[in-house]
Amino acid sequence: MDHKIKILADYASKHLRGVKPWELRKNDRNYKEGDFITFVVVTNRNTPTGMTYRRKIIDVFEGGVYGLQDGFCILTISNVVY
């Protein structure tokens, strides 16, 4: 499965530099290990910058435990460009 989601440029920069290999998201897309995410980089005004990049989901930590609200998840994403 390939998910297409928006991301602010500041956070995208951290992904691309390899310092943020995770993403906190509402789990409204039923994310699974092995799925791909195409990130669409947007400005603070939700305007697409024209930049996109793709990553693979390595792990999904689902909420409801350890203080993470139910319905949310932390996605561990690869640093490899797909």
N, C-alpha and C positions, 0 to 999 in steps of 0.2 A: 504494500500500500504506500502511496506517496501523498503526503499531506502538504498543503501549501498554506503557510501562515506568515503574517506580517511580523516584522521585528524592527525596533528602533535602531537607528544607525549606531548609537553608542554601544548597544549590546552586541550588534553584529560585529563591530570592530573587535570586541573582546573575544568573540568566537573565532574570528579570522586570525587573531594573534595567538590563539591557543591558550588563553588564560581563563576562559570560561567554557569548560567542556560539558555544561549542563544547561538545562532550560526549565524554568518553573512555569507550568501551564495548567489551565483548567482542562480536565480530561474529558472534554466534550467530543472528542474524535476517536475515542477508544484506541489510543496509541499502543503499539505493540513492539517488542524487541524485534529488530530486523526491518521495521518500516523505515521509510525515508521521509525527510522533511525538506521541502524547498522553502527557504526563507526569502521573503520579499522585503527588502530594506525600505523603510519609510522614514520620513521626517517626523518631527514632533507634531506636525499638523496632519499626519496620516497621509501625506502625499508620497507616492512611490518615487524612489530616487532613480529607478531603472536598474538597480543592482539586485541580483539574486545569487544565492549559493545553496548547495544541497549537501545534507549530512545524513548519516545513518544513525538510527536509534540503537544504542548498545544495551541500555537497561531502562526499565520503567519502574520508578518507586511510587506506588499509589498511596494516596492520602488515607486518612482515617486512623493513622498510628503515628507515634513519635512527634506529635504537634502539627503535622501537616493536615490541613483541613480535608475532610472527605470531599471527593469530587475534583481534587487537584492532584497533580503528579509532578515529580521531578524526573526529567528525561536526561539521561547521560547520552551525549552525542559524540560521534567520532570527530577527530580533527582532519580526517581524510576528505578531500573533495571528491564528490561523486558526480 
